Amino acid sequence: MKNIKHIYSILLTGLLTFGCHGVLDIEPLDKITAQDLFADPAGTELYMADLYYRLPIEDLNYYPKQGFEVNYGSPNNAGEAQAMFTPWASHSGRNLSLNGDALKWWRDIRGGGMNFTPWALIRNVNAFIEVIPDLDVDDPTKQRYMGEASYIRAFAYFGLAKRYGGVPIITEAQDFEGDPDALLVERSTEKETWDFILSECDLAIANLEGIEDPNFRKATKWTALALKSRAALFAASIAKFGAQADLAGPAVTEGLVGISAGEADGYYQQCLEASKELMDGPFSLYGAIPASAEEAAENFQAMFVNPNLAIGTEAILIKGKAAPGDDLGNNYDIWFNPNQTRNGWPHPGRMCPTLDLVDQFESYDRPGQFSPIVTTADGDINNYLGYDPNRTYLKYDHPLEIFEGKDARLFASVMLPGSTFKSTEIVYQNGYIQPDGEFKTDTKLSMEINGVTYHTFGGATQADYSGFDPTGSNHTSTGFGLRKFLQPDPVVPAWNQSFSDFMEFRLAEILLNYAEAQVESGQGDANIAAGALNALRRRAGHTSDIPLTVENVKRERLVELAFENKALWDLIRRREFHLMMDQSLKYALVPVLDLREDPPKYIFVRMKTRQSSPLTFEHREYYRAIDNLGLNQLTQNPGW
């Protein structure tokens, strides 16, 4: 039996979560045998917990420039989240484009003292696979271990393939015997890499048959099917849409990036089969039939505040957090609470959903149709030039009125002007129109009318409002804030104090995967696909079905999975990022108080965000650059 590497064991809280940070730190020192480590079942569970913890799950601790589990001491990244690199959100003070080190996972970019490279994870799971046959446990337990290990290895390679295309496939624990060149492994083609991921999923599915986890934290047949559904859809999209990316060079000609278009239908079929098995399994949508749109919004929001509510219905895999603190909690609540509810934290309000996203949420009276926010009598939604006194603006008594009749998921996912959060009405306003018709904006002013004082930003001090103040980055720049995931409790004004769980796989994604695979390939059952699409809409309070079309599936996927770190990868796999982002701007909805009215009324102005300059997206960004080429002697990805 090969020796396993030296182990440092530090028991932390939460074995039933993925989160046992620091449980195991692997170094190639060959000091104890696998039998020593795994003689006690608790040792095996500790080892497995560490492997789960290092899965490339893009949860609330994932940040594109720092990597996974960015929750070490003082992890100050200015609140740059993945959604901000898409058209659907903006940073309150920065103009972010996808370039450079963003999204990379070849070396450890995390910092904080742990090894989060994919190769360390793969090495450790390979070592575990090699010793399983010799462990002193019964055969069903060995089979379960093999299933979990195959799932973890598939997940690791999925995290690599979607970033780099074809990568070295290593299936054994390599031993260094003095010659570093003997450890070099060439890149497999992208097709071979995706096929390996799907075959590992199949092994996990077979070996985990009948295995259940009541906490939905560990690998089961169902989680392996969910991963297969996601991976097969990704591979199918690369095959079908790959030609839309202008890529050239040795990596392309060698097949290291890209898949032949003729392979698309085979991958779509695998997605359909995996998705259908899950759809026929023990899962259902949480709050599937709400009594009203208000109930639909409450249910949807609650599911992300506490994903454990969806155990027994929608949840397939939850990444759990057991406690606050360094290397345990997350920082969504401190970065993304509105300024008015920051509770002393100095840097709130960084996540700003864009008008581009809000426009995508349908209205109940226009099912299946694009329903943008209309602000003027002429209905022109493409005028972003700012306030124009010659236009006739629609007027409202309260800011929320302009959103009446919109999809319930908008209210559950996005903080809207005038919405109530933590018993506080959230104030997003940038200006007023004086009684003489003069428009004042982008500066802190006030005026008194009939004994009432009005303010350009909606409040007397910065503590009284949450939007548009140009003197810092704590106020929304788009007229919107994040609501999804935020906890209702007061913010603890310190690092790593939130410990929200995160649903990595849920039934809604699987329904959308099936619908997309069917409408793109013509395979599967169109009636089942349409039923899946409309089931999600009924859960959101819609009462009318819409037809199954590519555009309807894409819009439904966007609004259902908003801020769950899926939208960016959807643009990448479908090769739509350059179409959506290159030379594009991001847009805001600006509430303005019209003091010419008595009582004053609100108007809204569609305009570009203050910090918005044309974004760039080079086609090479569809694959990340491979690091350390001089050491690993691999072919670089196109354009790098």
N, C-alpha and C positions, 0 to 999 in steps of 0.2 A: 504494500500500500504506500502511495506517495505521502510524504509528510505535508501537512498543511501549515500555512504560515503562522508565525507567532501572533498570539491574540492578547489584546489588552481589553479586559471586560469591565465596563462601568455601567452598572445597572441604573437606568433612569425610569421615569414613570411611563406607563402607557404601553405595555407589551401588546395589547389588543389593537392599538393604533399602529400606523406605520412607524410612528415616531419614537424610536429609541436612539436618539442621537448619541453618538459616542459609544454605543454598545460595543462595537467592534472596530478596531483600527488595524488593518491588515498590513503587515510588513513581511518581506521575503526573508525571514530569518530561520525557518525550518526548525523550530525549537520543541514543538509538541506534536504528537500524532493526532490524526482525525479521531481515532478511537478515544483518546484522552478528552478531546473537546466534547464529543458527542455522546459520551457514556451516560450522561445525565440528559434526559429529554429537555430539561430547561436550557441546557447549553445549545441544543439545536434550535429551539425557539428563539433564543437570543440572536443566533447567527442569522436565522431567517428574517427576524425583525429588522436587522440592519440592512439586509438586501432590499427588503420592501421600502425602507426609509429612503434609499438612494435611487429608487425608480425615477425616471425622468418625467414626473407628473408636474404639469405646469399649473400649480395651484396658487393659493394666495401668497405663497412665499417665493414665487418664480418672478424674476425680473430679467428682461432680455439681455441686458448688458452685464449682469452679475451671475446669472445662472439660477440654480436650484437651491432651495432652502436658505434664502437670504434672510436669516434671522439670527445671525451671530451678534455679538455686542456692537451697538451703534452702527447698524447697517444702512448708513445714509446714502441713498441713491437718488435723492430728490423726488422720490415717488414716481419714477418713470416705469409705467406698467405697459404690458404688451399691447393692450387696446390702443394706446396712444400712437403706435406705429401703423395704424390702419386709418381709413377715412372716418371711422366711427367714434373716435375720441381724440381729445387734444390734451396736452399738458397745460396747466394754467399759466406757465411762464416760459415755455420752451417750444421750439418748432422742431419736432423729431422726425427723422427719416430713417428708414431701415438701411443701415450700412455698417461697415467695419465689423466690430466684435459682437454686435447684437445677434442673439439666438445661437451663438456658437456653443458647442459641447464636445470638443475634441480634447482639450486640456482643461485643467481646473481654473475657471475664471472667477469662482465664487469667493475665494478668500475665507477667512474665519477659521482656518486650521483643520478642515476635514478634506479628504480626498473624494471629490465628486466627479472624477473623470469616468467616462463610460468604460474605459478599459480596465479600471480597477474593479468596477462592478462585474464586468464580464469575467475577469480573471477569478474573482471570488465565487461566482455562481458555477463556473466550470470546475473549480476545485471541489465544490460541494457535490456536483453531479458525479465526479469520479469516486467519491468515497461512499456514496449512498449504498452500493451493493454490499459493502462490508460492515455496515452499521448493525448494531445488535438491537434491531427492532423487527417487528413482524412485516410480512410482505405487503399488506395493505398500507402500512405507514410508509414503507419505501416507495410504493407507487404514488402516494400523495406527495412525498418529497420530490419525486421526479416531475410530477405535474406542476408543482409550484416553481421548481427550478426552470422548467421549459418556459413557463409563463414569464418569469422575470427576465430570462434571456431574450425572449421575443420582444418584451417591452423595451429593453435596453437597445436592441437593434432597431426597433421602430423609431426611438428617439434619434438615432444616428441617421437612418435612411432618409427621413423627411428633411434633414438638414444637409446631408452630404451626398445623397444618392448611393452608389455602390461603395461599400466599405470592406475592410478585411474581415472575413468571417473566421472567428477563432472558436473552436469547440473543445479545446482541452486546456488545462492549466499548464502554461509553458514554464519550464524550468531553465533558469540561466546557468549555463555550464561553461562560461568563459568566452563564448563567441556571440557578440550581440547580433551579428548578421543572421545567425541561426534562428533568431526570434522574429525576424521580419516576415510579414505575411502580405501578399499582394492584395490590392483591392479586387473584390468581386464586382461583376457588373451590377448595375442597379436592379435589373430583373432578378438576378441570382439572389441579391440581398432581400428583396421583397418576398421572393419564393421561400427563402430560409425563414423569414419571420412568420409567414403563414404556416409553414410546416411545423414550426415550434408551437404555434397556437394549436394545431391539430393534435400534437403530442400532449399538450396540457389538457385539451378537451377530453381526450381519451382517458388519461390517467386520473383526472379529477371527477369523473362520472360518479354521481352520488355523494360527493363531498359538499357539505354546506358550512357556511360560516354565519352564525346568527348575528354577528356584528357588521357583516359586509365590509370587512377590512382586508381580507386575504383572498388569494386566488381560489376560484372555483371553476367549474365548467362554464358558468355563466360569464364570469369576467374574461375568460379566455375567448369565448365567443364574441364578446363585446370588442375586445382588442382586434380580433380577426375581422369583424365588421368594419372597424375604423381603418385598419391597415389595408384591407382589400380595396376599399373605396379610394384611399389615397393612391395606391398603385394604379388602379383603373384610370384615375384622373390624370396621372402623369402620362399614361399611355395615350389617352384620348386627346389631351390638350397640350402635350409637350411641344408640338411644333409651333405653338404660338409664341414660344420664347426663342429669341434670337441668340442661340448659343453655338459656339464652334470651338474646335481645338481637339487635342489628343483625347481628353476625357470623353468627348462626344463620340469620336470615331471608334474608340475602344469599348463603347457601351457602358462606361463607368457612370455616366449620367444619361438619363432618358431611357424610355421603353418603347418598343415598336408599337404603333397604333393598333396593329392586329392583335395585340395581347389584351386590349381593354375589355372586351366582352368576357374573357375568362375571369378576370379579376372582379368585374361587376357581378358575375354569377356567384363567385365565392362570397362577396358581400351580401348578396340577396339571401343565400342559404344560411349564413351565420346569423343575419338579422332576423330571418323568419323563425329560426329555432328559438331565439330569444323572445320574439313576439308571441310565440306559442307557449312560452315558459311561465313561471309563477310571478309575472310582473304586470303592473297596470300603472296608469298615470295617477299621480297624487292629485287629489281634488279634481277628478276627471269631469264631473258634472256639477259645476257651481250653480247656485241659485240666482246669481246676479253677477254683473261685471265687477262690482265692489268685492264680492266674495272671491271671485277669480283672482283679483289683484292681491288680496290678503293671503290666499293659499299659495300663490306663486312666490311672493316675497318670503313667507314663512319657511318655505322649503329650502331656501338658501341661507337664511339666518340660522336654521338648525336642520341640516340634511337628515338627521336621524328620524325626523318626522316621516320621511319617505321610505324608511325600512319597512319591508312588507308590501310596498307598492312599487315605486319608481326607481329607488336606489339599486344599482348593480354593484358599484364599488365606491366606498367612501374612504378618503384619506383623513384619518382622525388626528386631532390635536388634544393632548391630555391636560395641558397646563400652560399658563403664561410663563414667560421668562426667555432668556437668551437660549437659542437653539431649540426652542419649543414653540413659542407663539408666532403671530404674524403682525403686520403693521398696516393692514388695510384701514382700520378705524382711525388711526392717527393721520395717515396721509390723505384720506378721502372723505372724512366728515366735512360738512359745510363749516365755514368759518364761525357761524353762530353757535355751533354745538361742539366746538373743539375742546372745551373744558381745560383751557390753559396750555394745550399743545401749540407750539409756535408755527407749525408748517402744515395746515390743513388744506383742503380744497383743491388738490392737485389733479384729480381725475375730472375731465370736462367732456362728457358726451357731446357730440356735435349735432347740429341741426340736420346734417346728412343722415344720421342714424334715426333721429326722432321722426323725420319725414317718412321713414320706411314702415312705421307702425300704421296699420290700416285703421280706418274708421268703420264702426259697425254698420253704418248705412251705405258703405261702398265696398262690399266684400270682394276680395280678390283684385282690388284696384289700388294703384298708387294714390296715397292720400296725404300729400304734403300739407304743412301748416300754411294756410292762406292768411295774409295780413292786410291786404288792400282790396278795395272794391273792384279793381281791374283784374284781380286774380293772378297777376304776374309774379311767379315764384322765382324767376331767374334774375331779378334785379337785386343786386347785393351792394349797391352804391351808397347805402346809408339813408338817413332820413331825408325825405324830399317834401318840402311844404306844399308842393303842387300835386301830390298824390293824396287820395282819400283813403285813410287808414280805418280799418274796422276797430271798434272801440268796445271795451269790456269793463265791467264793474270790478272784477277780480282777475288776477293773472291766470288762475286755473281754468277760467271759462273757455279759453281758446283751445283747450285740450279735451273738451267734453266730447264723449262719443268715441274716443280713441281706444285702441286695444288695451285691455287690462294690464298686459305685460309692460306697457310703457310706464304706468304708475308704480309698478313693482320693481322696475329696473333702473329708472332714471329719476333723479331728484328734480322736480319741476318748479318753476317760479310760483310761489304762493302755497306750495305743499307744506303739510305739517309733519315734522320729524322731531321726536323727543319733546313733544308738547310745544314746539317752537315753529312759528310760521317762517319758512325760509324765504329770504328777501333777495331776489336777483333783479336789479334795476340799474340802468345806466342812462340817466338823464330825465329831464322834464322839459315840457314846452311851456314857457311862461305865458301869462295872460296876454301879453303883447305879441305872441307868436314866435318869439325867439327861442331857439332850441339850445339847451345847455347839456353837455355830455362830457364824459372822460375827465371831469374835474370835480372836486368836492365843493359843492355850493349848497346853499339853502335859501329859502324865501318864505315869508309869512303871508298868508292870505286868510282874512277873517278870523284871526287868532290861532290858526293852525300853521305849524311849520312843516314845510316839505323839503326833502333832501334829494339831491341828484342820484345818490346811490341807495335811497330808500331808508336811510337811518342816519342818526346824528353822529355816531362814532363807528369805527370799523367793527366793533363787537356787535353792532346792530344789523349788519347786512353781510351777504356772502358772495357778492358778485361784482366784477368789472373794475374794482378799484385798481388803477394802474401803478400804485406805489409799491406793490409786492406781488407774490405768487400765491397768496392764500385765498384768492377769490376766483370764481369761475370766469373763464374768458369766453364761454359759449352760451351762457344763459341756463346751463344745466349742470347737475352734479350726479355722482354715482349714488344709487340707492341699493342695488343688489348687493348682498353679502353684509352690509353694514348692520352692526348689532344695535339693539334698542337701548342698551345700557349706556351710562355716561362713559365717555372716553377716559381711559387711564393714560395720562399724559407722559408716557415713557415708552421706550422701545420694547417691542415683542410682547405686548401685554394682551393682545387678542388671541383667542385660540379657537377660531371657528373651524369646524370640519368642512370638508370640500368633497362634493360628488364628482369623481373622475369619470365614471360611466353612469348614465341614467337612461331610462327607457326612451325618453324623448329623442335623444341623439340617434338611437337605433332605428326609430320610426323614420326619422329624416334620412338616415343612411339608406334604408330600403327604398324610400320614395325617390331619392336621387338616383340610385343605381337602376331602378326600373325605368324612370323617365329618360335617362341618358342612354340606356342600352336596348330598351324594348323587351327585355327579358323579365321573368317573374310575372306577377299578376298585377295589372294596372288598377284593378278595383281595390286590391289590398293596399297598394301604394296610395291611392287617393283616400282611402279610409284612414290610413296612418296620418296623412297630412291633416285631414279634417278633424281627427280626434284631438290633435294638439290645439286646433283652433276652438273647438268646443270647450276644452279646458280653459281657454282664455276668454270665454264668454260669448264667442260667436255662435250664431244660430243658423247661418247659411253656409252650405258647403261651397267650395270653389273647385274648379277643375285642376287636374294634375298637369302642370306645365313646369318647364325648367325655371322660369322666372318666379312662379309661385313657390316652388320648393326653395329656391335661393333666398327669397324674402322671408319665408317662414323660418328657415334655418338661422338667418341673421337675428331676427327679433327673439326667437326662442332661446338661443344660446349666447346672447349678448353678454360680453364681459367674462365669459367662461374660458377664455384663451383658446378659442377654436376658430374665430373669424379670420385671423391673420393666416393661419394654415390653410383655410379654405381658399383664400386668394392665391396662395402659393401653389397648391396642388392643382387648381383649375387654371393656372397661368393667367390670372386676371389682375395681378398686382400692378403691372405696368400700365394697364388700361385704367385702373382706378386712381393711381397715385402719382404717376409721373407728370410733372408740371401742373399738379392740382392744388387747390386751396381747400381750407376747412372753413366751415360756416357756423355762424352763431344766430340765435334768436334773442334780440335785445328788447326787453320790456322798457317802455318809456311812459312816464306819467304825464298826461295831458291836463295841465292846470287851466286850460281855457274852459273846461267843462265844470259844472257845479252840480253834484260833487265831481272831483277829478276822475277821469277814466284812464284805463291803460290802452296803449297801442303797442304794436310789436313791429320791429324792424328786422328784416332778414339782411345780414351783412357778413362779410368775412371776419374772422377772428382778428383781434388786434395784432397778434404776433405772427399771423399767417403770411408766409411768403411761399412762392411755388415750391412744392416738394419734388424730390427727385427719386427715381427708382431705375437703377441700371439692371439690365436683364441678368447679369451675373449673380444678382442677389437671390435668384431662385435656388441657388446652392451656396452654402457657406464655404469660406476658404479653409483648407486643411492646414493645420499648424505643424510646425517642426518638420518641414519637408526634408531638410538636410539629414535628419536622423532616420526618418521612416522610409525615405526613398520612394514615396508614392507619387503618382501622377496628380497634379493639382487640378482643381475644378476650373471650369471655363472663366476666363477673364480675371483671374486672381494672380 
